[in-house]
């Protein structure tokens, strides 16, 4: 209840409430109810109509207490009895001539009147100023109108009384619980706020005749499903790199759990590791609208609490200015609204084909960074082509500028550093505009104002039984069991939209990077090994420093350093950057492996070769090196196997390898398991084949004694 009101006593006496916390404003009280900090709120019925009409509290139920239980009589209070008597005299006249009832009909229990329907009075002020105090935040009794002037039932009562007295009213607004001491001390002549009459209050306060008679209303939350405040102090999944983690803390005091892919967070919602997954409202709508996600429910955050504009980013002010001009044009001709309705609205259609956008590339190529797992902004659609709201927007902008277009697909948290390094001209995805981010990159005007929602698992009673329809050409029947699940997984993740092509293409990229890195890394390793085997301390120190730096740096950090720093201003392709990074890693491994094998060869064998006429170099290549290679092959094979698996991180620099392809498929189907298991099987097959090939090579080198060595 509101601070200073009498409803606290009612809560304790009538409802036996364990606690009756008070709030300065009604908005605070109602938000506490929404957040689950209180179980119910007590309020006068005069305010309820405005609450219902505002549309901000559709999740509340309003239970009117019967008149025999409680009727609230409220009256203005005065600093002097003389002024009180004048007021009572006027009030009786207003009741008799119908003025009071006219005011009640205009303000109490009905929608707020339009600005032009609020009476205006011509005050003469010949008898001075009437100082009145009120809260100013309690419509319909007292609030500030569209012109910033006091309005409401209580304000009109004071205005009419001031007119009767030949005075000009002067209003002071303050907290409700400060009004009584303010009037009693003489800082105001009267309270415009009508204060509930009680026997205790009437003993020490000068009240006028009751002017407001209202009933009490108990406000509670509806029980027709979860509400966002139910997730106060809960564990909520968020996507790494977004600002949603901050929203989860601020709005719900929740513990954010970070994920790089929607599918992972969704699966943890299903298995109970998370209480919910907080994301953009448009994205959550896409999830719940996807076949197979009937067990998931969207719990929206009220727009009044959170709405944030999203923009495209660039490091070039010229591109920002051109994009803003383009954006203004499509907003004016209706294209912008049509795009939002198709991709992001409540009736979004993710299967709609990308419009044909004629374009010329006479002005070069526009490089656009995006995230193909940010459904519905960007995702892989039919024929494995990028589609979605951001993609259409980027293509339209490129066409507007007579430019070709090239997309760089990467995780969300890589887009801002990608733009800052100049790797792309523009990044268009679900990037929220914040003051902090504006310090690092340039934002365009808003491309979409999105809300937030929490994706939760439906409770059993919320699941609506559905009569199964006959399977269509797109939907195969699930016969249950392993075979049925396998067929469904293949259809959803591979055959639909020919998604298997992404797996094949990703596998090709993975093997290309691994093969080239192994070849180049072998050359680097041999060179470093020469340094390690030299007698000179400086040479050995340089070789040891190289190996130490490479092995002491995490692989993903080394990859990012290579991409953003070593080749930061280069136009070299991302695949070649990955090859360079993994070549350095492989080189260090090969050098140490080969060096370790060389020092295991008995020096006496080389000495024996030299005793029969071989030079030092000839003895090394004839005696030492062949034995060292034979012993190094198992470690070399294991290094290649580890290299193939390590390439799974190249998605950090916008390369669509095997793992990234699986993540893209998961972002579209929200199937957490099948794509991962498929990729794991493919990696297992690749590494097994590689191990067998190297075993055969070793057997050939060792003439059938490969069993001495172990691979894996």
Secondary structure, DSSP 8 states (H G I E B T S, - for coil): -BTT-SHHHHHHHTS--S----BSSHHHHHHHHHTTSSS-EEEEGGGHHHHHHHSS-TTEEEEE--TTT-EEEEE-EES-HHHHHHHHHHHHHHHHTTHHHHHHHHHTTS----GGGS-------TT-EEEEEE-SEETTTEEE-TTS-EESHHHHHHHHHHHHHT-EEEEEE--GGGHHHHHHTTSSSEESS-EE--HHHHHHSEE----EEEEEEEEEE--SS--GGGGTT-EEEEETTSSHHHHHHHHH--EEEEESSHHHHHHHHHTTS-SEEEEEHHHHHHHHTSTT-TTEEEEE--TTT--EEE--EES-HHHHHHHHHHHHHHHHTTHHHHHHHHHTSTT--TTS---------TT-EEEEEE-TEETTTEEE-GGG-EESHHHHHHHHHHHHTT-EEEEEE--GGGHHHHHHTTS-SEE-SS-B--HHHHTTSEE-S-SEEE-EEEEEE--GGG----------SS------HHHHHHHHHHIIIIIGGGTHHHHHHHHHHHHHHHHHHHHHHHHHHHHHHHHHH-SSHHHHHHHHHHHHHHHHS-HHHHHHHIIIIITTT----HHHHHHHHHHHHHHHHHHHHHHHHHTTS-HHHHHHHHHTT--HHHHIIIIIHHHHHHHHHHHHHHHHHHHHHHGGGGGGGT---HHHHHHHHHHHH--SSHHHHHHHHHHHHHHHHHHHHHHHHHHHHTTS-GGGS---
